[in-house]
């Protein structure tokens, strides 16, 4: 009989990659996430497949990019014939597949893939404690006759959307002068863009948004801590792989933005940590290798000792990286997609990052010299070789995809047409 490890997948919604006190942020306290980081390996250059909820989550559970799953933006239905991790691990590894919390994969009933402990898409303020306790109850009662794949889908810090949304500034979200001296400074790359959502904000409003965002992070960290404590004191502590990550980031005032959907790092880059006692060295930080949201299902399949999900052409198992083994043939670049508006694709190598738009615009940043993406180098003669390489990588990436061509009728057809028309032109360049 194969001795398969248990898997605890902890995911949060809309968490900026720097919103962890263990990584040096003095404006937020995340003792639970800090403990997880101390127990395992942090992937410091990790990127979501698409910085929006539904596409990123569909990628987690299928191992496919958002242009492949049928979920290029929020609200688009996932292809019904794509197997998800719950179905896959149950079929190939005899796992007890359990879910609690936010699912948010359109037209895929979580109950047909997992035993659903607690269905909720409510605000994290009201639901995250229940998610933690449902998962804690499962750990207390599960009989170890088969391995489990337990998913804890926390909502926060997504409640920040209500601070910056249509109702922002009202009631308890109103700025309190008593905490003015506690407000974090604006990011160094802040520019007041006068976007509709924040057009009336003054500096204090922006700083208050950042302050309250970190309080949402601390709220979900407390619930993560309760769940992690329950695992650590359970009989499953030594044989459970723990994966922590976020579906996407948040603008958090960087470049004068809030929310998500764009390819600047504040939205595209997300934290990720993997823990496996006795197998993954404690306190490791992988800073060199570029990783992606589609690497998470590949990693879960690897540890579970089941076949990879069908047609996973981009994702790779993180297991050798987090275990500290040499991986000389790891990817040279990572790609993320967004199909909002004209669409954009981010390409990141070890030093440079380019953002390609469906309308032909290209931007280029030297992240070694300019980590805040403030100086666009695309027009410089010295950048031609870098852009040529990135464009070649874009063609290579598009060539690996099995694109979703089932375009629905009506207004939801637009994002599908965006990538189908754009990627066809990219292929024709070759």
N, C-alpha and C positions, 0 to 999 in steps of 0.2 A: 504493500500500500504506500502511495506517495505521501510524504509528510509535507503538506502544503501550509504555508504560513497564513495567518489571518491578515486582513487588510482593513485598516481604519483610514478612510478618506475624509479629511476635514477641509471643507472649503467655505470661504467667505465671499462676500459680494462687494466689489468696488473698493479694493484696498490698494492704496498707493504703495509702491515697492519700498519706500523709505519709512513707512509708518510703523516701525518696529524699534523699540528702545535698544535692543541688543545690537542693532546696526548703527548706533550712535545718534539717534534722534532724541534730543533732550526735551522735546515738547510733548511726548507721549510715553506712557508707561505700559508695557505689555509683558508682564512677568510670565504669563503662560506661554506665549509664543517664544519668549526668550528661553524658557526651559526646553521647549521642543528643539529650538536651534542648538542649544547646548548639548542635547542628546543625540544629534544627528548631523546631517550635511545640508547647509544652505546653498542653494543655487542662485548666485548673485547676479547672473545675467540671464534671467528667465523671462520669456515673453509669451503672452497669450496668443492664440491663433487669430482672434478677432476681438478688439476691445469693446465688446458689447455682450450683454448677459446670455441671450439664447444661443448665438453662434458659438461662443466660447464653451458653453456647457455641452452643446451637441458634439463638439470636438473631443471633449473629455471622455464621452461615453461611446464614441464610435472610432476614435483614432484618425479621423479625417478632417481636412480643412473645411472652412465654412463654405467655400465654393463647391464642395463635393457633397455635403450632407443634405443640401436643400434648405439650409438655414443661413442665408447670407446676411440677414438682419433679424431683429426681434420680430416675432409674430409669424415668421415663415415656417411652414410645416416641414418637419424632418421627413426624409424619404422613408416610407413605411417598411421597406425591405432591408434596411440597414440594421444589423444586430447591434445591440448595445451591451455594455459590460455586464449588466445584471444578467441578461439572457446568456451571454457568452460564458461567464464563470460558472453559472449554474449547470450549463450543458456540458462543458469540457472539464470542469474541476470539481463538480458536485458541491459548490459553495452555497452556503446560506446567504442570500443576497438581501440586504436590509437597507431601508432608506428612511431618513427623517429630515424634514425641512424643505428648503427651496429646491425645486427640480427645474422648472422653467424651460422645458424642451417641448416646443409646440407640437401638438397632435401625437404625442407619445405618452400613453397612460403609464405613469410610474408603477402602478399596481400590477401591470402585466410583465414588468421586468424585475421588481423588487417586492419584498414584503414591506409594505409601507407602514411605519410606526406612527407617523404624525404628518399628515398633509397640511402644509401651510405655506402661503406666500405673503403672510402678513408682515407688517413692519417688524424689524428685528427687535425693537424695544419691547414688543409684546410676545414675540414668538421664539426668540433665540434661547431663552431659559428653558422653554418646553422642549426644544430640540435636544439640548444637552441632557435633560433629564430622561427623555425617551431613550436616548442612546445609552445612558448610564443604566437604565433599567434592563436594556437588552444584555449588556455585559454581565449584569448580576444574575441573569436567568438563563443565559445560553448554555446548552449542554455541549461539551466539546466532542461530540460525535462526528462533526464535520466542520471544516473551516468556515469562517464568515468573511463577508465583504460588507462592512458597515459604513454607510455614508451619512455624515453629519453636515447638512446643508444650511449653514448659518446665513442670515440675511445681512447683518451689519458688517461694515459701516455704510451700507446702502441707504440708511435713514438720512444721510447727508442730503439726499435728493429733496427731502422735505424742508431742509434749511434753505436750499437754493431754488426751490420750486415756486409754483404760483402762490403757495401759502407761506413762503419763507418770510421771516421777520414778524410773524404774528404769534401771539400767545407766548408759550415757553421758548420759542425760537427768537424772541426779541432780544436784542443786544442789552446786556446788563452792565452799566457803567462800573459796578463794583469790581469787575474782573478785568478792567482795561489794562492794568499793569501785568496781567498774565498772558496777554495775547501774543502768539508767535509773530515774528516779523514776516513780511512778504518775501516770497522767493526772489532770488537775485535776478531771475529772468522774467519777473512780473512786468506785464505791459497791460494797461487798461484798454482792452479792445472794444469796450462799450457794446458787448454782445447783448442781444435783447434780454436775456435772462438776468444779466447783472448790470444793465446799463445805468441804473441809478445808484449803484454801490459806491460808497466812498472807501477810503483806505481802511477805516475801522470795520466796515462791513466785511471786507475781504479777510481781514485778520481774524474777525470773529468766526467767519466760516471755517477757517483753518482750525481755530481753537475747538469749535464744536465737533468738527470732523474727528479730531483726535479723541474726543470723549466717546463718540460712537465706536471707535476702534477699541477703546478701553472696555466698553460694555461687552463687546463680543469676546474680547480676550478673557474676561472673567468667566464666561460660559465655556470657552475652550478649555480653560484651566480646570473647571469642574469635571469635564469629560476626560481630560488627559489624566487627572488624578485617579479617576475611576479605573481607567485602563491600567495605570501603573500599579495599582493595588489589587488587580484582578489576577486570576490564574492564567490569563492570556498575555501577560505583560512581556514575557520573553519571546513569544512567537508571533508577534504582530508587527507588520510593517505599517508605519504611520506616514501618511503623506498630507502635508498642509499646503494650500495655495489659495489664490483668488482668481475669479473669472476675468477680471480686468482691473485697472486702476481708476484714478480720479484726477481731474485737472488740478485740484488743490491750490489754485492760484498760479501754478506754473504756466508761463505764457499767457497769463490772464484768463485761464480757463477753469471751468468746473465740468463735472460729468465725464463722459467717455466717448468712444467712437472714432477717435483720431489716433494718428500713429506716432505722436510725440511720446517720449518714454513715460511721462506721468500717467498716460492711459494704457499704453501697450505693454509696458514692463510690469511684472508682478512678482511678489515673493513666492518662494517655493522651498520646502524643507522635506527631507526624507529621513526617517528614523527606523532603524532595525537593530535592536540590542544585540551586541556581540558580533554583528556583521558589518555595520557602518560605523567607522570611527567617530567618536564624539567631538562636537564642536568644529567640524570641518566646514570650510567655506570654499566652494568651487567658484573661482573668479575668472577663469580663462575660457571655459567651454560654454558655448551658447546653447541654450535649451528652450524647448517649446512646449506649449500646452498639449500637443499630441504625443509628447514623450511620456506623459503621465499614464495613459492607457497602455502604452508599450511596456512601461515599467511594471505596472500591475500584472499584466499577462506574463511577464518574465518571472516575477517572484511567485506567481500562482502556478507556474509550470504548465501553462496552457498555450495553444497556438496563438499567434498574433491575430487580431481582428482582420477581417478581409480588406485587402487593397490599402494597407497602411504604407504609403510610399514615402511619407515625410518623417513620421515619428520613429524614435529610437529609444531603446530601454536606457534609463538613467542608471541602472544597477552598477555597471563598472565604474561610472564616474563617482557615484556617492560612496562606493566601497573603497575608493582610493586607488583603483587599478589604472594602469596606463592604457590610454585609448588614443593611439597616435592617429587613427583615421576618423576622428570625430568630425562633424560637419564644420565647414569653413564659414557658413553664414546661416542666419535664421530669417524666416519670412513671416510676416503677418499681413492680414488682409482687412480691409474695411470697404463696404459697398454702400456707404451713405453718400448721397449726392453723386458727384462724378466718380467716387471711389478712390481709394488710395491703397498702396502696398508699401510696407516698410521692409527694407532689407538691411540687416545689420551684420557686419563682420567684426572681427576683433577690435578694429579701430574706427571704422567709418560706418555711417548710417545714411542711407538714402531713402527718400520718401517719394514715390512715383504716383502721380495722379492720373486718373482716367482721362483728364482733359489735356494731358501732355506735359503738365508742369512737373519739374523734378527739383528736389532740394537735397542738399548734401551737407553733412555735419561730421566734423572730426571729433569724436567723443573722447579721444585721449586728451585733446587740448581744450575741448569745448563741451563738457558733459551736460551742460544745460541747454544745448542746441540753440545758441544765440546767433551764430555767424554762419549764414548759408554760403557754402563754397561752390555751389553748382556752376556758377558762371566763370570761375577761375580757370585759366588755361592749365594750371597744374593739376586740376581735378579730372581731366579728360580720361586718363587711364583708369582711375577709380570708378568713374561712372560707366565706362565701357565694361568693366568687369561686373559691376552690379547689374547692368542691363543683361549681360550674358547669364548671370545667375537667375534673373527673373525669367528668362526664357527656359532655362533648365528647370526651374520650379514649376512653371506652368506646364511643361512637357510631362511632368510626373503625375499630374492630377487626372482623376477620373471625374470630370466636371458634371455637376447636376444640370441636366438639360430639360428637365420636366418643368417648364415655365408655367406657372398658374395664370389664369386670366385675371384681369382687373388691375388695381393699383399696386398690388404686391408683385407684379411682374417686373417692375422697374429694376430692383437690385440684381435679379437674375440676368436681365438683358445687359446690365452694366458690365458684369464680369465676362459674360459670354462674348460680347462684342469686343471688349478690351483685350481679353486673352487671345481671341482669334487673331487680332492684329499683332500681338506680341509673338505668336507662333509664326506668323507670316514673315517677320523680320529675319528669321533664320534662313 
